[in-house]
Amino acid sequence: MRRFVLPSLAVGCLALTLGLPVDARDLGVRGATWPVAEPDLLVAIEARLAEMRRSGEMARLEAEARARRRRWKNRGRFPALRRPAS
């Protein structure tokens, strides 16, 4: 008996909720509105990337990333078992 009470109650609440009418109205604007003051994030990112390309910082970062990848790739399967370089 007890295990049927909660599901029945849930189904009853759901049926009541779905049966209620919904009313949506445009309430207008309350108070003054202003345009957004923050700069567009994508424009800021693109400007920063353009400056990094212009200054050569992007090429330096890319070269560092390539070097890190090469070191990672060439580290060997078990780096702790490698013999030290002579």
DRENBAZA-231360 format. One record per residue: residue number from 0; residue in three letters; z, x, y of N, C-alpha, C, CB in turn. Coordinates in nm, 4 decimals. Glycine has a CB too. Example, Ala and Ser with C-alpha at 12.3 -4.5 7.8 and 13.67 -1.06 7.14 Angstrom:
<pts>
num | residuo | n_Z | n_X | n_Y | ca_Z | ca_X | ca_Y | c_Z | c_X | c_Y | cb_Z | cb_X | cb_Y
0 | Ala | 0.7800 | 1.3190 | -0.5690 | 0.7800 | 1.2300 | -0.4500 | 0.7800 | 1.3200 | -0.3300 | 0.9046 | 1.1308 | -0.4473
1 | Ser | 0.7080 | 1.2850 | -0.2250 | 0.7140 | 1.3670 | -0.1060 | 0.7870 | 1.2900 | 0.0030 | 0.5725 | 1.4084 | -0.0598
</pts>
This chain:
<pts>
num | residuo | n_Z | n_X | n_Y | ca_Z | ca_X | ca_Y | c_Z | c_X | c_Y | cb_Z | cb_X | cb_Y
0 | Met | 0.0000 | 0.0822 | -0.1203 | 0.0000 | 0.0000 | 0.0000 | 0.0000 | 0.0859 | 0.1257 | 0.1204 | -0.0931 | 0.0004
1 | Arg | 0.0818 | 0.1904 | 0.1228 | 0.1000 | 0.2743 | 0.2408 | -0.0278 | 0.3510 | 0.2772 | 0.2145 | 0.3722 | 0.2176
2 | Arg | -0.1033 | 0.3930 | 0.1762 | -0.2224 | 0.4732 | 0.2036 | -0.3360 | 0.3908 | 0.2628 | -0.2694 | 0.5404 | 0.0769
3 | Phe | -0.3265 | 0.2590 | 0.2590 | -0.4293 | 0.1738 | 0.3177 | -0.3977 | 0.1345 | 0.4616 | -0.4468 | 0.0498 | 0.2340
4 | Val | -0.2752 | 0.1578 | 0.5069 | -0.2335 | 0.1142 | 0.6405 | -0.3016 | 0.1962 | 0.7489 | -0.0818 | 0.1244 | 0.6551
5 | Leu | -0.2962 | 0.3302 | 0.7381 | -0.3558 | 0.4151 | 0.8426 | -0.5074 | 0.3990 | 0.8523 | -0.3223 | 0.5610 | 0.8162
6 | Pro | -0.5814 | 0.4011 | 0.7417 | -0.7263 | 0.3787 | 0.7561 | -0.7596 | 0.2419 | 0.8131 | -0.7945 | 0.3947 | 0.6224
7 | Ser | -0.6849 | 0.1415 | 0.7725 | -0.7104 | 0.0071 | 0.8259 | -0.6822 | 0.0017 | 0.9744 | -0.6255 | -0.0972 | 0.7531
8 | Leu | -0.5753 | 0.0680 | 1.0152 | -0.5400 | 0.0716 | 1.1568 | -0.6468 | 0.1467 | 1.2367 | -0.4019 | 0.1376 | 1.1762
9 | Ala | -0.6954 | 0.2578 | 1.1814 | -0.7995 | 0.3354 | 1.2488 | -0.9278 | 0.2548 | 1.2627 | -0.8273 | 0.4650 | 1.1727
10 | Val | -0.9664 | 0.1845 | 1.1582 | -1.0879 | 0.1032 | 1.1629 | -1.0711 | -0.0103 | 1.2626 | -1.1219 | 0.0474 | 1.0233
11 | Gly | -0.9543 | -0.0697 | 1.2669 | -0.9292 | -0.1774 | 1.3628 | -0.9363 | -0.1287 | 1.5068 | -0.7935 | -0.2398 | 1.3367
12 | Cys | -0.8764 | -0.0129 | 1.5340 | -0.8822 | 0.0439 | 1.6702 | -1.0256 | 0.0779 | 1.7084 | -0.7936 | 0.1702 | 1.6806
13 | Leu | -1.1005 | 0.1338 | 1.6148 | -1.2403 | 0.1687 | 1.6415 | -1.3220 | 0.0440 | 1.6720 | -1.3011 | 0.2438 | 1.5221
14 | Ala | -1.3002 | -0.0614 | 1.5975 | -1.3741 | -0.1856 | 1.6204 | -1.3412 | -0.2443 | 1.7576 | -1.3424 | -0.2879 | 1.5100
15 | Leu | -1.2143 | -0.2378 | 1.7972 | -1.1760 | -0.2873 | 1.9293 | -1.2377 | -0.2034 | 2.0406 | -1.0242 | -0.2886 | 1.9432
16 | Thr | -1.2385 | -0.0721 | 2.0202 | -1.2937 | 0.0174 | 2.1224 | -1.4433 | -0.0033 | 2.1385 | -1.2650 | 0.1633 | 2.0871
17 | Leu | -1.5142 | -0.0161 | 2.0302 | -1.6595 | -0.0330 | 2.0379 | -1.6986 | -0.1698 | 2.0922 | -1.7218 | -0.0128 | 1.9009
18 | Gly | -1.6109 | -0.2659 | 2.0825 | -1.6421 | -0.3996 | 2.1286 | -1.6186 | -0.4206 | 2.2770 | -1.5625 | -0.4975 | 2.0525
19 | Leu | -1.5555 | -0.3243 | 2.3450 | -1.5265 | -0.3402 | 2.4873 | -1.6519 | -0.3208 | 2.5711 | -1.4184 | -0.2415 | 2.5313
20 | Pro | -1.6721 | -0.4007 | 2.6737 | -1.7888 | -0.3801 | 2.7610 | -1.7683 | -0.2561 | 2.8487 | -1.8136 | -0.5055 | 2.8499
21 | Val | -1.8778 | -0.1922 | 2.8807 | -1.8742 | -0.0722 | 2.9636 | -1.9455 | -0.1028 | 3.0937 | -1.9393 | 0.0496 | 2.8912
22 | Asp | -1.8830 | -0.0651 | 3.2053 | -1.9410 | -0.0913 | 3.3365 | -1.9483 | 0.0400 | 3.4138 | -1.8577 | -0.1978 | 3.4148
23 | Ala | -2.0677 | 0.0771 | 3.4578 | -2.0847 | 0.1999 | 3.5344 | -2.1410 | 0.1643 | 3.6706 | -2.1774 | 0.3005 | 3.4605
24 | Arg | -2.0768 | 0.2148 | 3.7725 | -2.1227 | 0.1883 | 3.9090 | -2.1309 | 0.3184 | 3.9870 | -2.0289 | 0.0885 | 3.9804
25 | Asp | -2.2217 | 0.3237 | 4.0835 | -2.2290 | 0.4365 | 4.1748 | -2.1268 | 0.4125 | 4.2848 | -2.3735 | 0.4545 | 4.2333
26 | Leu | -2.0258 | 0.4957 | 4.2894 | -1.9192 | 0.4783 | 4.3873 | -1.9452 | 0.5546 | 4.5172 | -1.7880 | 0.5227 | 4.3279
27 | Gly | -2.0584 | 0.6225 | 4.5255 | -2.0912 | 0.6941 | 4.6478 | -2.0201 | 0.8284 | 4.6550 | -2.0556 | 0.6100 | 4.7687
28 | Val | -2.0153 | 0.8836 | 4.7754 | -1.9543 | 1.0134 | 4.7985 | -1.8275 | 0.9934 | 4.8785 | -2.0515 | 1.1094 | 4.8714
29 | Arg | -1.7217 | 1.0571 | 4.8348 | -1.5963 | 1.0477 | 4.9086 | -1.5730 | 1.1811 | 4.9779 | -1.4765 | 1.0109 | 4.8143
30 | Gly | -1.5718 | 1.1812 | 5.1078 | -1.5470 | 1.3030 | 5.1839 | -1.6745 | 1.3800 | 5.2127 | -1.4504 | 1.3913 | 5.1099
31 | Ala | -1.6574 | 1.4848 | 5.2893 | -1.7722 | 1.5676 | 5.3285 | -1.8122 | 1.6583 | 5.2133 | -1.7396 | 1.6518 | 5.4545
32 | Thr | -1.9407 | 1.6892 | 5.2062 | -1.9904 | 1.7823 | 5.1054 | -2.0599 | 1.8978 | 5.1758 | -2.0871 | 1.7115 | 5.0057
33 | Trp | -2.0535 | 2.0158 | 5.1155 | -2.1150 | 2.1346 | 5.1714 | -2.2031 | 2.1995 | 5.0658 | -2.0080 | 2.2336 | 5.2225
34 | Pro | -2.3006 | 2.2776 | 5.1092 | -2.3837 | 2.3486 | 5.0111 | -2.3013 | 2.4587 | 4.9422 | -2.5099 | 2.4098 | 5.0800
35 | Val | -2.3493 | 2.5032 | 4.8279 | -2.2812 | 2.6083 | 4.7525 | -2.2905 | 2.7386 | 4.8309 | -2.3429 | 2.6246 | 4.6098
36 | Ala | -2.1764 | 2.8078 | 4.8455 | -2.1720 | 2.9294 | 4.9258 | -2.1943 | 3.0560 | 4.8433 | -2.0398 | 2.9382 | 4.9971
37 | Glu | -2.1722 | 3.0494 | 4.7125 | -2.1857 | 3.1680 | 4.6283 | -2.3324 | 3.2019 | 4.6079 | -2.1166 | 3.1466 | 4.4928
38 | Pro | -2.3629 | 3.3306 | 4.5947 | -2.5017 | 3.3687 | 4.5650 | -2.5357 | 3.3296 | 4.4216 | -2.5235 | 3.5215 | 4.5864
39 | Asp | -2.6635 | 3.3088 | 4.3969 | -2.7104 | 3.2736 | 4.2635 | -2.6853 | 3.3915 | 4.1701 | -2.8615 | 3.2348 | 4.2653
40 | Leu | -2.6214 | 3.3675 | 4.0574 | -2.5832 | 3.4744 | 3.9659 | -2.7053 | 3.5472 | 3.9102 | -2.4997 | 3.4183 | 3.8518
41 | Leu | -2.8096 | 3.4750 | 3.8713 | -2.9288 | 3.5407 | 3.8165 | -2.9972 | 3.6284 | 3.9199 | -3.0272 | 3.4368 | 3.7644
42 | Val | -2.9997 | 3.5839 | 4.0444 | -3.0600 | 3.6647 | 4.1505 | -2.9785 | 3.7924 | 4.1713 | -3.0691 | 3.5839 | 4.2827
43 | Ala | -2.8463 | 3.7810 | 4.1664 | -2.7600 | 3.8982 | 4.1835 | -2.7802 | 3.9978 | 4.0693 | -2.6123 | 3.8556 | 4.1911
44 | Ile | -2.7913 | 3.9472 | 3.9450 | -2.8128 | 4.0359 | 3.8304 | -2.9483 | 4.1048 | 3.8402 | -2.8029 | 3.9572 | 3.6986
45 | Glu | -3.0515 | 4.0291 | 3.8759 | -3.1848 | 4.0890 | 3.8892 | -3.1871 | 4.1946 | 3.9993 | -3.2895 | 3.9807 | 3.9184
46 | Ala | -3.1181 | 4.1705 | 4.1099 | -3.1122 | 4.2688 | 4.2180 | -3.0423 | 4.3953 | 4.1719 | -3.0405 | 4.2107 | 4.3399
47 | Arg | -2.9329 | 4.3806 | 4.0973 | -2.8599 | 4.4970 | 4.0462 | -2.9462 | 4.5766 | 3.9490 | -2.7295 | 4.4531 | 3.9773
48 | Leu | -3.0184 | 4.5076 | 3.8609 | -3.1069 | 4.5769 | 3.7671 | -3.2203 | 4.6491 | 3.8395 | -3.1646 | 4.4780 | 3.6660
49 | Ala | -3.2760 | 4.5856 | 3.9417 | -3.3829 | 4.6506 | 4.0190 | -3.3306 | 4.7763 | 4.0879 | -3.4414 | 4.5531 | 4.1238
50 | Glu | -3.2094 | 4.7704 | 4.1408 | -3.1502 | 4.8884 | 4.2049 | -3.1237 | 4.9986 | 4.1023 | -3.0190 | 4.8505 | 4.2769
51 | Met | -3.0791 | 4.9606 | 3.9823 | -3.0555 | 5.0598 | 3.8769 | -3.1864 | 5.1250 | 3.8337 | -2.9864 | 4.9947 | 3.7557
52 | Arg | -3.2947 | 5.0472 | 3.8261 | -3.4244 | 5.1054 | 3.7910 | -3.4727 | 5.1992 | 3.9001 | -3.5282 | 4.9955 | 3.7664
53 | Arg | -3.4550 | 5.1570 | 4.0252 | -3.5017 | 5.2368 | 4.1389 | -3.4274 | 5.3704 | 4.1459 | -3.4832 | 5.1589 | 4.2706
54 | Ser | -3.2971 | 5.3701 | 4.1168 | -3.2172 | 5.4924 | 4.1306 | -3.2243 | 5.5819 | 4.0071 | -3.0727 | 5.4566 | 4.1586
55 | Gly | -3.2789 | 5.5307 | 3.8967 | -3.2868 | 5.6101 | 3.7743 | -3.1655 | 5.5924 | 3.6846 | -3.3029 | 5.7553 | 3.8087
56 | Glu | -3.0694 | 5.5131 | 3.7272 | -2.9498 | 5.4909 | 3.6470 | -2.9832 | 5.4183 | 3.5169 | -2.8469 | 5.4111 | 3.7268
57 | Met | -3.0807 | 5.3284 | 3.5207 | -3.1197 | 5.2547 | 3.4003 | -3.1768 | 5.3506 | 3.2960 | -3.2230 | 5.1447 | 3.4347
58 | Ala | -3.2612 | 5.4433 | 3.3386 | -3.3191 | 5.5401 | 3.2448 | -3.2093 | 5.6275 | 3.1838 | -3.4248 | 5.6284 | 3.3160
59 | Arg | -3.1101 | 5.6658 | 3.2638 | -2.9996 | 5.7472 | 3.2139 | -2.9191 | 5.6695 | 3.1093 | -2.9082 | 5.7916 | 3.3303
60 | Leu | -2.8900 | 5.5427 | 3.1372 | -2.8153 | 5.4604 | 3.0419 | -2.8935 | 5.4406 | 2.9124 | -2.7817 | 5.3245 | 3.1040
61 | Glu | -3.0253 | 5.4199 | 2.9255 | -3.1076 | 5.4031 | 2.8061 | -3.1104 | 5.5309 | 2.7224 | -3.2500 | 5.3626 | 2.8452
62 | Ala | -3.1195 | 5.6475 | 2.7887 | -3.1194 | 5.7748 | 2.7167 | -2.9851 | 5.7961 | 2.6458 | -3.1483 | 5.8919 | 2.8137
63 | Glu | -2.8751 | 5.7615 | 2.7106 | -2.7433 | 5.7732 | 2.6475 | -2.7340 | 5.6820 | 2.5254 | -2.6316 | 5.7390 | 2.7484
64 | Ala | -2.7854 | 5.5607 | 2.5363 | -2.7814 | 5.4666 | 2.4239 | -2.8664 | 5.5183 | 2.3077 | -2.8307 | 5.3268 | 2.4682
65 | Arg | -2.9823 | 5.5743 | 2.3381 | -3.0664 | 5.6300 | 2.2317 | -2.9958 | 5.7465 | 2.1624 | -3.2022 | 5.6763 | 2.2888
66 | Ala | -2.9309 | 5.8322 | 2.2417 | -2.8595 | 5.9468 | 2.1840 | -2.7441 | 5.8998 | 2.0958 | -2.8067 | 6.0394 | 2.2954
67 | Arg | -2.6701 | 5.7982 | 2.1393 | -2.5613 | 5.7436 | 2.0575 | -2.6155 | 5.6881 | 1.9265 | -2.4854 | 5.6337 | 2.1344
68 | Arg | -2.7276 | 5.6188 | 1.9345 | -2.7881 | 5.5610 | 1.8138 | -2.8328 | 5.6715 | 1.7193 | -2.9079 | 5.4701 | 1.8503
69 | Arg | -2.8934 | 5.7780 | 1.7731 | -2.9369 | 5.8891 | 1.6889 | -2.8177 | 5.9538 | 1.6189 | -3.0125 | 5.9935 | 1.7726
70 | Arg | -2.7081 | 5.9748 | 1.6950 | -2.5885 | 6.0342 | 1.6344 | -2.5342 | 5.9441 | 1.5247 | -2.4801 | 6.0593 | 1.7409
71 | Trp | -2.5317 | 5.8137 | 1.5485 | -2.4811 | 5.7188 | 1.4500 | -2.5704 | 5.7188 | 1.3254 | -2.4730 | 5.5770 | 1.5107
72 | Lys | -2.7008 | 5.7207 | 1.3479 | -2.7950 | 5.7162 | 1.2366 | -2.7866 | 5.8438 | 1.1529 | -2.9380 | 5.6959 | 1.2884
73 | Asn | -2.7679 | 5.9569 | 1.2172 | -2.7698 | 6.0860 | 1.1483 | -2.6311 | 6.1300 | 1.1011 | -2.8281 | 6.1917 | 1.2395
74 | Arg | -2.5325 | 6.0453 | 1.1078 | -2.3973 | 6.0840 | 1.0717 | -2.3805 | 6.1017 | 0.9225 | -2.2997 | 5.9824 | 1.1218
75 | Gly | -2.4704 | 6.0478 | 0.8431 | -2.4607 | 6.0596 | 0.6981 | -2.3886 | 5.9405 | 0.6395 | -2.3896 | 6.1884 | 0.6590
76 | Arg | -2.3966 | 5.9299 | 0.5096 | -2.3368 | 5.8142 | 0.4441 | -2.1845 | 5.8206 | 0.4424 | -2.3888 | 5.8027 | 0.3028
77 | Phe | -2.1293 | 5.9366 | 0.4109 | -1.9849 | 5.9533 | 0.4084 | -1.9487 | 6.0709 | 0.4984 | -1.9329 | 5.9755 | 0.2630
78 | Pro | -1.9315 | 6.0496 | 0.6279 | -1.9093 | 6.1601 | 0.7206 | -1.7848 | 6.2412 | 0.6875 | -1.8989 | 6.1074 | 0.8609
79 | Ala | -1.6821 | 6.1838 | 0.6264 | -1.5599 | 6.2582 | 0.5964 | -1.5827 | 6.3584 | 0.4838 | -1.4468 | 6.1620 | 0.5590
80 | Leu | -1.6840 | 6.3364 | 0.4006 | -1.7104 | 6.4241 | 0.2869 | -1.8148 | 6.5314 | 0.3176 | -1.7557 | 6.3420 | 0.1687
81 | Arg | -1.8708 | 6.5284 | 0.4371 | -1.9730 | 6.6289 | 0.4712 | -1.9115 | 6.7663 | 0.4850 | -2.0451 | 6.5912 | 0.6009
82 | Arg | -1.9886 | 6.8660 | 0.4498 | -1.9426 | 7.0035 | 0.4708 | -1.9621 | 7.0420 | 0.6159 | -2.0175 | 7.1020 | 0.3782
83 | Pro | -1.8716 | 7.1175 | 0.6722 | -1.8886 | 7.1597 | 0.8107 | -2.0119 | 7.2486 | 0.8254 | -1.7635 | 7.2337 | 0.8599
84 | Ala | -2.0761 | 7.2391 | 0.9408 | -2.1960 | 7.3181 | 0.9671 | -2.1587 | 7.4652 | 0.9759 | -2.2658 | 7.2716 | 1.0973
85 | Ser | -2.2421 | 7.5513 | 0.9146 | -2.2146 | 7.6963 | 0.9160 | -2.2850 | 7.7643 | 1.0283 | -2.2553 | 7.7605 | 0.7856
</pts>
